[in-house]
Amino acid sequence: MTLDYVTNEEVVQAARKKLSQGPWDYLVGGSESETTLRRNRQAFDRIAFRPRVLTDVSDIDTSTEFLGHKLKLPILLAPVGSLQTFHPDAAAASARAAAECGIMHVVSSVTEPGLEATAAAAPGPKVFQLYIRGDQAWVDEHLTRIKAAGYVALCITVDTAVSSRRERPMLTRYGAATGQPSARTGIANAAGVTWDTVMGYKQQIGLPLMLKGIGTAEDAQIAVDRGVDVIWVSNHGGRQLDHSLGSMDVLPEIVKVAKGKAKIVVDGGVNRGSDVLKALAMGADVVACGRMQAYGLAAAGAEGVCHVLEIMEGEMRSAMGLMGVSKLSQLNASYVTPAEPVLLSHEQSAWVNMPGGRIG
């Protein structure tokens, strides 16, 4: 398939045309007033670049190393539940896109076609994200299967102790009608999970541990003290606790305690290649994309996801050259500065040419 989308806003438009209202609301919505969701984007909009000139940018390198694997781009495909909502190939399509584009796929435990089938769908490094949905025997079985399937790390999502209220799909009765984890997270047995619990899983599986959903320096410090390998700065894309700060708002305090002691991932509102560079300049090692992945998947399956990534790579290369940066390791806080946003921030405000503005 040859795709002719020239910007990712065209991919978003194509995704909207192919999705009915329920799946669309599940994809773009957040919790309650969607304040956290908007703050994720607003946090990026409040960062400006400080470019340098007269440096040699004739050879730009967007690659990085993460958990011992070389990635073509400093981007992970985030774990998104129910990817079959957007395309029948679901996580298998995302796995193929990640392999083709040279990045890492973090596979959700609540998406099809399951952990073994997704692992076998394409080569390349994959991480498995586990929601705690059963007793210890259930967990033991899954940890054994995860390691046997060849995943390179275990990700535990830690911001879903109780269900959130995702009102967009609730209003259309989408979650209740389909059984998808859309209106409420519905993750069983998560309320009793503690630091001791997740560290026990790390010891049991013998793989690097990511904790996804860290939002404060205090919890980042505990994670570092406990030997967590990857701190994932996230508020679940604004889909869990409403009225939180944006992920990029809290990234600096987490970098202050964790940089050099654990790898740092950040997600939430990453829509453009320039967003990736802002995150790395402020101390993240890689970013993760959830909604962008789903837009591409809905638009054109694996090809759509890869096309989204290729457009983001082009945006990165353009911004790096104009910033006077030829490789990612040169980025640091001197390349960014606080600034006032000029747009009303929402989940699609990274693109200003949408017909009629935000697609609803």
Secondary structure per residue as TSV (DSSP state, phi and psi in degrees):
chain	resnum	aa	ss	phi	psi
A	1	M	-	360.0	130.9
A	2	T	-	-104.3	117.9
A	3	L	-	-98.7	138.3
A	4	D	-	-112.5	19.0
A	5	Y	-	-65.7	127.2
A	6	V	-	-98.1	-18.7
A	7	T	S	-136.4	161.2
A	8	N	H	-73.3	-16.7
A	9	E	H	-67.7	-29.1
A	10	E	H	-67.9	-34.6
A	11	V	H	-64.9	-42.9
A	12	V	H	-61.1	-43.9
A	13	Q	H	-61.9	-41.5
A	14	A	H	-65.4	-39.7
A	15	A	H	-61.9	-42.9
A	16	R	H	-61.7	-39.3
A	17	K	H	-64.3	-29.8
A	18	K	H	-91.8	-14.6
A	19	L	S	-104.3	137.8
A	20	S	-	-74.5	173.4
A	21	Q	H	-61.8	-40.3
A	22	G	H	-61.2	-55.7
A	23	P	H	-59.8	-35.9
A	24	W	H	-63.9	-44.6
A	25	D	H	-62.4	-39.5
A	26	Y	H	-60.7	-39.5
A	27	L	H	-72.8	-50.8
A	28	V	H	-91.8	-15.9
A	29	G	-	-81.7	166.1
A	30	G	-	-127.4	-160.5
A	31	S	S	-90.4	143.0
A	32	E	T	47.0	-113.5
A	33	S	T	-79.8	-5.2
A	34	E	-	61.8	28.8
A	35	T	H	-66.2	-45.7
A	36	T	H	-61.7	-42.7
A	37	L	H	-56.0	-47.9
A	38	R	H	-67.7	-36.3
A	39	R	H	-65.8	-30.9
A	40	N	H	-56.8	-48.2
A	41	R	H	-71.8	-39.5
A	42	Q	H	-61.2	-34.5
A	43	A	H	-62.7	-39.2
A	44	F	H	-68.4	-39.5
A	45	D	H	-66.5	-19.9
A	46	R	T	-87.6	6.6
A	47	I	E	-112.1	128.8
A	48	A	E	-114.1	155.8
A	49	F	E	-87.2	153.2
A	50	R	-	-120.5	87.0
A	51	P	-	-74.5	151.5
A	52	R	-	-111.0	151.2
A	53	V	-	-122.8	170.3
A	54	L	S	56.4	40.7
A	55	T	-	-115.7	155.2
A	56	D	-	-78.6	110.5
A	57	V	-	-119.9	31.9
A	58	S	S	-73.8	-18.2
A	59	D	S	-133.0	98.2
A	60	I	-	-98.7	130.7
A	61	D	B	-118.7	116.6
A	62	T	-	-97.8	7.7
A	63	S	-	-83.5	162.3
A	64	T	E	-153.2	172.9
A	65	E	E	-116.6	136.3
A	66	F	E	-143.7	124.4
A	67	L	T	52.6	37.6
A	68	G	T	81.8	7.0
A	69	H	E	-118.9	134.2
A	70	K	E	-80.5	129.1
A	71	L	E	-113.9	139.5
A	72	K	S	-66.9	-32.0
A	73	L	S	-133.2	150.0
A	74	P	S	-81.6	53.2
A	75	I	E	-131.8	135.2
A	76	L	E	-108.0	146.1
A	77	L	E	-81.7	116.9
A	78	A	-	-69.8	156.2
A	79	P	-	-73.0	115.5
A	80	V	-	-117.2	123.7
A	81	G	T	-72.1	149.7
A	82	S	T	57.6	45.2
A	83	L	G	-61.2	-21.8
A	84	Q	G	-63.6	-16.0
A	85	T	G	-63.6	-29.1
A	86	F	T	-102.1	-26.1
A	87	H	-	-161.1	140.5
A	88	P	T	-62.3	-24.7
A	89	D	T	-78.8	-14.1
A	90	A	H	47.9	-132.0
A	91	A	H	-65.6	-24.7
A	92	A	H	-62.8	-38.6
A	93	A	H	-65.5	-42.2
A	94	S	H	-63.7	-38.3
A	95	A	H	-62.1	-41.9
A	96	R	H	-66.0	-39.9
A	97	A	H	-64.1	-43.5
A	98	A	H	-61.1	-42.4
A	99	A	H	-64.2	-44.6
A	100	E	H	-65.0	-36.3
A	101	C	H	-93.8	-0.1
A	102	G	T	73.4	35.0
A	103	I	-	-124.1	-174.7
A	104	M	E	-107.7	139.3
A	105	H	E	-107.5	126.2
A	106	V	E	-101.5	114.7
A	107	V	E	-93.5	126.1
A	108	S	E	-73.0	143.1
A	109	S	T	-79.6	-4.1
A	110	V	T	-119.7	44.0
A	111	T	S	-138.3	156.1
A	112	E	T	-82.5	158.0
A	113	P	T	-97.2	20.3
A	114	G	-	102.7	166.2
A	115	L	H	-68.4	-41.4
A	116	E	H	-70.8	-44.0
A	117	A	H	-65.5	-37.2
A	118	T	H	-69.5	-40.6
A	119	A	H	-60.9	-35.7
A	120	A	H	-84.5	-8.0
A	121	A	H	-71.0	-25.9
A	122	A	S	-164.1	155.0
A	123	P	-	-73.8	179.9
A	124	G	S	103.4	156.9
A	125	P	-	-70.7	136.2
A	126	K	E	-134.1	147.8
A	127	V	E	-114.1	143.4
A	128	F	E	-106.5	127.7
A	129	Q	E	-97.4	124.9
A	130	L	E	-113.4	123.2
A	131	Y	-	-90.7	139.2
A	132	I	-	-83.1	107.2
A	133	R	-	-126.1	13.3
A	134	G	S	-156.9	-170.2
A	135	D	-	-82.2	-173.3
A	136	Q	H	-63.6	-35.2
A	137	A	H	-63.9	-38.6
A	138	W	H	-62.7	-45.1
A	139	V	H	-64.1	-45.5
A	140	D	H	-55.9	-45.3
A	141	E	H	-61.6	-44.1
A	142	H	H	-68.6	-39.1
A	143	L	H	-62.9	-38.9
A	144	T	H	-64.1	-44.4
A	145	R	H	-66.8	-38.9
A	146	I	H	-60.7	-47.2
A	147	K	H	-68.3	-40.8
A	148	A	H	-64.4	-31.3
A	149	A	T	-78.1	-8.5
A	150	G	T	94.1	15.5
A	151	Y	-	-66.1	146.3
A	152	V	S	-93.3	-9.8
A	153	A	E	-162.2	163.2
A	154	L	E	-111.7	130.3
A	155	C	E	-112.6	127.1
A	156	I	E	-112.6	122.9
A	157	T	E	-82.8	126.0
A	158	V	-	-115.3	8.5
A	159	D	S	-110.4	27.1
A	160	T	-	-126.6	38.9
A	161	A	S	-60.6	-34.0
A	162	V	S	-135.7	166.5
A	163	S	-	-72.1	144.2
A	164	S	-	-97.3	173.7
A	165	R	-	-113.5	98.9
A	166	R	-	-96.4	97.0
A	167	E	H	-78.6	-26.0
A	168	R	H	-57.4	-56.2
A	169	P	H	-70.4	-25.8
A	170	M	H	-61.5	-40.2
A	171	L	H	-66.5	-29.7
A	172	T	T	-94.8	4.8
A	173	R	T	60.8	23.5
A	174	Y	H	-63.5	-49.9
A	175	G	H	-63.8	-43.9
A	176	A	H	-65.7	-33.9
A	177	A	H	-78.5	-30.8
A	178	T	H	-106.9	-16.8
A	179	G	-	80.2	4.1
A	180	Q	-	-74.6	149.5
A	181	P	T	-78.7	63.3
A	182	S	T	-106.2	-54.3
A	183	A	S	-72.6	-37.1
A	184	R	S	-134.3	149.4
A	185	T	-	-64.9	-43.9
A	186	G	-	67.9	30.0
A	187	I	-	-88.7	112.0
A	188	A	T	-75.3	148.6
A	189	N	T	67.0	12.6
A	190	A	-	-82.1	-22.5
A	191	A	T	-64.5	-26.1
A	192	G	T	-94.3	2.9
A	193	V	-	-74.8	131.8
A	194	T	-	-127.0	177.1
A	195	W	H	-56.4	-41.9
A	196	D	H	-62.1	-37.7
A	197	T	H	-60.4	-53.2
A	198	V	H	-70.5	-32.5
A	199	M	H	-70.3	-30.0
A	200	G	H	-64.0	-38.2
A	201	Y	H	-64.9	-39.6
A	202	K	H	-61.3	-45.1
A	203	Q	H	-65.4	-38.3
A	204	Q	H	-68.7	-43.0
A	205	I	H	-86.6	-25.3
A	206	G	-	70.3	28.8
A	207	L	S	-122.6	160.2
A	208	P	-	-55.6	144.5
A	209	L	E	-112.0	127.0
A	210	M	E	-103.5	136.3
A	211	L	E	-111.5	113.9
A	212	K	E	-101.5	120.8
A	213	G	E	121.9	18.3
A	214	I	E	-79.6	131.7
A	215	G	-	-134.2	6.7
A	216	T	S	-142.3	155.7
A	217	A	H	-62.8	-33.6
A	218	E	H	-61.5	-46.7
A	219	D	H	-71.5	-33.3
A	220	A	H	-62.1	-38.9
A	221	Q	H	-64.8	-42.2
A	222	I	H	-61.6	-42.5
A	223	A	H	-61.0	-45.0
A	224	V	H	-61.9	-46.2
A	225	D	H	-62.2	-30.6
A	226	R	H	-85.9	-7.8
A	227	G	T	86.5	25.7
A	228	V	-	-67.6	136.3
A	229	D	S	-80.9	-36.7
A	230	V	E	-134.7	123.3
A	231	I	E	-99.2	119.9
A	232	W	E	-106.2	105.8
A	233	V	E	-77.1	115.0
A	234	S	-	-162.3	148.0
A	235	N	-	-119.6	27.9
A	236	H	G	65.1	35.2
A	237	G	G	63.2	27.6
A	238	G	G	76.0	18.8
A	239	R	T	-105.7	1.5
A	240	Q	S	-114.3	-102.6
A	241	L	S	-76.2	119.0
A	242	D	T	-79.2	162.3
A	243	H	T	67.6	25.6
A	244	S	-	-88.6	167.0
A	245	L	-	-73.1	161.1
A	246	G	-	-68.0	154.9
A	247	S	H	-58.8	-40.5
A	248	M	H	-70.8	-21.6
A	249	D	H	-67.2	-36.4
A	250	V	H	-95.9	-10.3
A	251	L	H	-54.8	-45.2
A	252	P	H	-58.2	-40.5
A	253	E	H	-69.1	-30.2
A	254	I	H	-75.8	-40.9
A	255	V	H	-58.3	-38.5
A	256	K	H	-59.3	-35.6
A	257	V	H	-99.1	-20.4
A	258	A	H	-112.3	-18.9
A	259	K	T	-60.1	129.5
A	260	G	T	86.8	-11.7
A	261	K	T	-111.0	-25.2
A	262	A	S	-150.4	152.0
A	263	K	E	-70.8	151.4
A	264	I	E	-124.9	124.5
A	265	V	E	-111.8	145.8
A	266	V	E	-134.8	142.0
A	267	D	-	-136.4	177.5
A	268	G	S	104.5	96.1
A	269	G	S	85.6	11.4
A	270	V	-	-78.4	104.1
A	271	N	-	-117.2	-22.5
A	272	R	S	-133.1	162.5
A	273	G	H	-60.1	-34.1
A	274	S	H	-64.4	-31.9
A	275	D	H	-63.7	-40.4
A	276	V	H	-58.5	-45.6
A	277	L	H	-67.0	-37.4
A	278	K	H	-60.9	-44.1
A	279	A	H	-64.1	-42.7
A	280	L	H	-68.7	-38.3
A	281	A	H	-62.2	-29.5
A	282	M	T	-93.5	7.7
A	283	G	T	116.5	-6.6
A	284	A	-	-71.7	151.3
A	285	D	S	-87.5	-39.7
A	286	V	E	-147.0	165.6
A	287	V	E	-113.4	168.7
A	288	A	E	-129.6	143.7
A	289	C	E	-121.2	122.6
A	290	G	S	-105.8	-63.2
A	291	R	H	-63.6	-38.3
A	292	M	H	-60.5	-40.1
A	293	Q	H	-59.3	-45.7
A	294	A	H	-69.3	-36.3
A	295	Y	H	-59.0	-48.1
A	296	G	H	-63.3	-40.6
A	297	L	H	-63.7	-44.7
A	298	A	H	-65.8	-35.4
A	299	A	H	-72.1	-42.0
A	300	A	H	-161.9	33.2
A	301	G	H	62.3	-144.9
A	302	A	H	-58.9	-40.4
A	303	E	H	-62.0	-36.8
A	304	G	H	-66.3	-41.9
A	305	V	H	-63.6	-45.0
A	306	C	H	-64.7	-36.9
A	307	H	H	-64.5	-41.5
A	308	V	H	-56.1	-46.0
A	309	L	H	-66.3	-38.3
A	310	E	H	-65.1	-39.2
A	311	I	H	-65.0	-43.0
A	312	M	H	-63.1	-36.9
A	313	E	H	-62.7	-43.4
A	314	G	H	-60.8	-40.1
A	315	E	H	-64.3	-40.1
A	316	M	H	-61.6	-47.1
A	317	R	H	-62.4	-42.2
A	318	S	H	-62.1	-49.0
A	319	A	H	-65.3	-40.6
A	320	M	H	-61.2	-45.8
A	321	G	H	-61.2	-41.0
A	322	L	H	-75.3	-19.0
A	323	M	H	-87.5	-10.4
A	324	G	T	80.9	31.3
A	325	V	-	-120.6	128.4
A	326	S	S	-105.2	-17.4
A	327	K	B	-147.4	154.4
A	328	L	G	-64.7	-29.6
A	329	S	G	-64.6	-16.1
A	330	Q	G	-78.8	-16.1
A	331	L	-	-70.7	137.9
A	332	N	-	-156.3	-178.2
A	333	A	G	-64.6	-15.8
A	334	S	G	-70.1	-14.5
A	335	Y	G	-90.4	-1.3
A	336	V	E	-134.2	159.8
A	337	T	E	-155.3	151.8
A	338	P	E	-64.2	146.9
A	339	A	-	-153.2	160.8
A	340	E	-	-81.3	133.7
A	341	P	-	-67.7	151.3
A	342	V	-	-112.6	-3.0
A	343	L	S	-124.3	158.5
A	344	L	-	-76.3	116.4
A	345	S	-	-80.4	133.4
A	346	H	-	-155.4	-175.5
A	347	E	T	-67.0	-13.0
A	348	Q	T	-122.0	13.8
A	349	S	T	-76.7	-3.1
A	350	A	T	-70.3	-14.4
A	351	W	-	-121.2	126.3
A	352	V	S	-107.4	1.8
A	353	N	-	-105.5	12.1
A	354	M	S	-59.4	134.9
A	355	P	T	-58.4	116.6
A	356	G	T	77.1	9.8
A	357	G	S	84.8	-140.7
A	358	R	S	-59.5	136.5
A	359	I	-	-85.9	131.2
A	360	G	-	-118.3	360.0
